[in-house]
Amino acid sequence: MGSLEPGKRTDIVIRRNDLPEAVPQHHIERALMLHTLTKSVDTVIVDGRIVVKNGHHTLIDEEVVYQLGQKAADRMLERAGVK
């Protein structure tokens, strides 16, 4: 695939394995990929830029996105006559 070296551009995902879903750790790769899903993503670096840090996006305000999603869901429920 490539290598991590000074001066090279890279994309990398750093995951955690200290979640309850990742135990037991007989097959760490399998646990990270199948059981912990996105909760295990700690840091994402794209082209040398940190876009996720401590599990949170650094380029957007996540709370604003959540609020917009909730409002959109509420509108759909109202149009469907469920709410």
C-alpha positions as CSV (number, residue, x, y, z in Angstrom):
1,M,0.0,0.0,0.0
2,G,2.6,2.5,1.0
3,S,4.6,3.9,3.9
4,L,4.5,6.6,6.5
5,E,7.5,8.8,6.0
6,P,8.3,12.5,6.6
7,G,7.3,14.5,3.6
8,K,4.8,12.0,2.2
9,R,1.1,12.7,2.0
10,T,-1.1,10.1,3.6
11,D,-4.6,9.2,4.8
12,I,-4.8,7.2,8.0
13,V,-7.4,6.0,10.4
14,I,-6.4,5.4,14.1
15,R,-8.9,3.2,16.0
16,R,-9.4,2.3,19.6
17,N,-9.6,-1.2,21.0
18,D,-10.5,-0.4,24.6
19,L,-14.3,-0.6,24.0
20,P,-16.4,-3.4,25.6
21,E,-17.5,-4.5,22.1
22,A,-13.8,-5.2,21.2
23,V,-13.4,-7.8,24.0
24,P,-12.3,-10.6,23.9
25,Q,-9.4,-9.6,21.7
26,H,-8.6,-12.9,20.1
27,H,-9.0,-11.3,16.6
28,I,-8.3,-7.6,17.1
29,E,-8.8,-6.7,13.4
30,R,-12.1,-8.6,13.2
31,A,-13.3,-6.9,16.4
32,L,-12.4,-3.4,15.2
33,M,-14.0,-3.9,11.8
34,L,-17.1,-5.9,12.6
35,H,-18.1,-5.2,16.2
36,T,-17.0,-1.7,17.2
37,L,-17.8,-0.1,13.8
38,T,-17.5,3.7,13.8
39,K,-17.3,4.0,17.6
40,S,-13.7,2.8,17.5
41,V,-12.5,5.6,15.2
42,D,-10.4,8.0,17.3
43,T,-8.4,10.0,14.7
44,V,-8.6,10.4,11.0
45,I,-5.9,12.2,9.0
46,V,-6.5,13.0,5.3
47,D,-3.7,14.4,3.2
48,G,-1.9,15.4,6.4
49,R,-4.9,17.2,7.9
50,I,-6.7,16.0,11.0
51,V,-10.3,15.7,10.2
52,V,-11.4,13.6,13.2
53,K,-9.9,14.0,16.6
54,N,-11.0,12.1,19.7
55,G,-13.9,10.7,17.7
56,H,-15.3,14.1,16.7
57,H,-15.1,15.9,13.3
58,T,-12.9,18.9,13.3
59,L,-14.2,20.6,10.2
60,I,-17.9,20.9,11.1
61,D,-20.0,21.6,14.1
62,E,-21.5,18.2,14.8
63,E,-24.3,19.6,17.0
64,V,-25.6,21.8,14.2
65,V,-25.7,18.7,11.9
66,Y,-27.6,16.7,14.6
67,Q,-30.1,19.6,15.0
68,L,-30.7,19.8,11.3
69,G,-31.2,16.1,11.1
70,Q,-33.7,16.1,13.9
71,K,-35.6,19.0,12.3
72,A,-35.7,17.1,9.0
73,A,-37.0,14.0,10.7
74,D,-39.6,15.9,12.5
75,R,-40.9,17.5,9.3
76,M,-41.1,14.0,7.6
77,L,-43.1,12.7,10.5
78,E,-45.5,15.6,10.4
79,R,-46.0,15.2,6.6
80,A,-46.7,11.5,7.1
81,G,-49.2,12.4,9.8
82,V,-47.3,10.4,12.5
83,K,-46.5,13.4,14.7
